[in-house]
């Protein structure tokens, strides 16, 4: 009833395109994501003036990226409580990614930073109370 197809299709399979371009592995994607979270945390940590913690974060970013990170050049004058909240959130994101890629060193560093920012936020809320 139907006539068979006699010519080659003008359409290509989707798999053909995948072999032409290099793709990153899951581990490489997690490394990139983790380095990004840590670089953002580094910027906030530099702004807060915690050079010891910033240096530790910078070492991990350099390890993940293979090059030293750009350091925060100027101050924004943002509220310290807001900076601590942002840093806490960034450290939490870094912790999640570090745990998923089983990077113990970064996971420990991120957990320590979360604790430090939680303590700073608790001290900040106590300062305002009589």
C-alpha positions as CSV (number, residue, x, y, z in Angstrom):
1,X,0.0,0.0,0.0
2,X,2.8,2.4,0.8
3,X,5.7,3.0,-1.5
4,X,9.1,2.3,0.2
5,X,11.6,5.2,0.7
6,X,14.1,5.1,-2.1
7,X,16.3,8.1,-1.2
8,X,18.4,8.9,1.8
9,X,16.8,11.0,4.4
10,X,17.7,14.7,4.6
11,X,17.5,14.5,8.3
12,X,20.3,13.5,10.6
13,X,20.1,11.6,13.8
14,X,20.7,13.7,16.9
15,X,23.5,11.4,17.9
16,X,25.6,12.5,14.9
17,X,26.0,16.0,16.4
18,X,27.1,14.7,19.8
19,X,30.2,13.1,18.4
20,X,31.4,16.3,16.8
21,X,31.7,18.4,19.9
22,X,33.6,17.6,23.1
23,X,31.5,17.2,26.1
24,X,32.5,17.6,29.8
25,X,32.1,14.8,32.2
26,X,29.9,15.1,35.3
27,X,33.0,15.6,37.4
28,X,34.2,18.4,35.3
29,X,30.9,20.1,35.5
30,X,30.8,19.8,39.3
31,X,34.4,21.2,39.4
32,X,33.3,24.2,37.4
33,X,30.2,24.7,39.6
34,X,32.1,24.3,42.8
35,X,34.9,26.7,41.7
36,X,32.2,29.3,40.9
37,X,30.5,29.0,44.3
38,X,33.9,29.3,46.0
39,X,34.9,32.3,43.9
40,X,31.7,34.1,44.9
41,X,32.3,33.1,48.5
42,X,35.9,34.5,48.2
43,X,34.6,37.8,47.0
44,X,32.3,38.2,50.0
45,X,34.9,36.9,52.4
46,X,37.4,39.5,51.0
47,X,34.8,42.2,51.5
48,X,34.3,41.1,55.1
49,X,38.1,41.4,55.6
50,X,38.7,37.9,56.7
51,X,42.0,37.4,55.0
52,X,42.9,34.0,56.6
53,X,39.6,32.4,55.4
54,X,39.9,34.1,52.0
55,X,43.4,32.7,51.5
56,X,42.1,29.2,52.3
57,X,39.2,29.6,49.9
58,X,41.5,31.0,47.2
59,X,43.7,27.9,47.5
60,X,40.8,25.6,46.8
61,X,39.7,27.7,43.9
62,X,43.2,27.6,42.4
63,X,43.2,23.8,42.9
64,X,39.9,23.4,41.1
65,X,40.6,25.9,38.3
66,X,44.3,25.3,37.9
67,X,45.0,29.0,38.2
68,X,44.8,31.5,41.1
69,X,41.5,33.3,41.3
70,X,41.0,37.0,40.9
71,X,40.7,38.7,44.3
72,X,38.1,41.2,45.3
73,X,39.5,44.7,44.5
74,X,37.0,47.1,46.0
75,X,34.5,47.4,48.8
76,X,30.8,47.8,48.1
77,X,29.9,49.2,51.5
78,X,27.2,46.6,52.0
79,X,25.7,45.9,55.3
80,X,27.9,43.3,57.2
81,X,24.8,41.2,58.2
82,X,23.7,41.0,54.6
83,X,27.3,40.0,53.6
84,X,27.3,37.3,56.2
85,X,23.9,36.0,55.1
86,X,25.2,35.9,51.5
87,X,28.4,34.2,52.5
88,X,26.5,31.6,54.5
89,X,24.3,30.8,51.5
90,X,27.3,30.5,49.2
91,X,29.1,28.3,51.6
92,X,26.0,26.1,51.8
93,X,25.9,25.8,48.0
94,X,29.6,24.9,48.0
95,X,29.0,22.3,50.6
96,X,26.3,20.6,48.6
97,X,28.4,20.4,45.5
98,X,31.5,19.4,47.4
99,X,29.5,16.6,49.0
100,X,28.2,15.4,45.7
101,X,31.7,15.2,44.2
102,X,33.2,13.8,47.5
103,X,35.7,16.6,47.9
104,X,36.3,16.4,51.7
105,X,38.7,19.4,51.9
106,X,36.2,21.8,50.4
107,X,33.3,20.2,52.3
108,X,35.1,20.8,55.6
109,X,36.0,24.4,54.6
110,X,32.5,25.2,53.5
111,X,31.0,23.8,56.7
112,X,33.5,25.9,58.8
113,X,32.6,29.0,56.8
114,X,28.9,28.3,57.4
115,X,29.6,28.0,61.1
116,X,31.6,31.2,61.2
117,X,28.9,33.2,59.4
118,X,26.2,31.8,61.6
119,X,28.2,32.8,64.6
120,X,28.7,36.3,63.1
121,X,25.0,36.6,62.4
122,X,24.2,35.5,66.0
123,X,26.6,38.1,67.4
124,X,25.1,40.8,65.2
125,X,21.6,40.0,66.3
126,X,22.7,40.1,70.0
127,X,24.4,43.4,69.6
128,X,21.1,45.1,68.7
129,X,19.2,43.7,71.7
130,X,19.3,45.6,75.0
